[in-house]
Amino acid sequence: MRSICSSVVASGGQSRAWRAGGVELPGASSERTARSDYGDARDLERAVTWSVEVAIDRQWYAVKGALADRPCPPETVEVWALGQGTSLVGRHSNKRSAQPHIALDDSGVSRRHAEFVVAGEKLFVVDRSSTNGTYVFAPGEQYVAETAPLEPEIARALASGDRVYLGAWTRLTVRGGD
């Protein structure tokens, strides 16, 4: 299992703040809140293990394959451990200095597509204003034509087993929080 742990810093060293329902995510900027929907400082002290299973999903390709510049690759699975803080998800690009923690080889994924944020015992995903959107489904939920992507820059809480879909064929299944 690969391990990731980083701080909440955007490109250029600028702090980045995310909001959900008008509440700032703790640790996401220099003006921290003492208490929010995400818990308080005591939550950040507890170590909770979260991981993300990165997989090629042929069913998602059947829906979003038009985003691809090549055929769907063979099915593969990788597992990444998520540490406290943020983990950038996107396509690697030397030309544009995009070096995500979880690098995906999916042409429908933006260079800085989304971020996983671990805050104490909780896990969130934030769409970083990606071109093709970020979709979240709980276990048992399926995509329908009316399914809207996440609103950019708004944190969405995740639970173990939730699936995050990006690009033309990428499925990220989160595990943990126990």
Helices and strands as residue ranges (DSSP letters): E 2-4, G 11-13, E 19-20, E 23-24, E 35-36, E 39-40, H 41-45, E 50-56, H 58-64, G 65-67, E 77-82, E 85-90, E 102-103, E 114-119, E 122-127, E 134-137, E 156-158, E 163-166, E 170-176
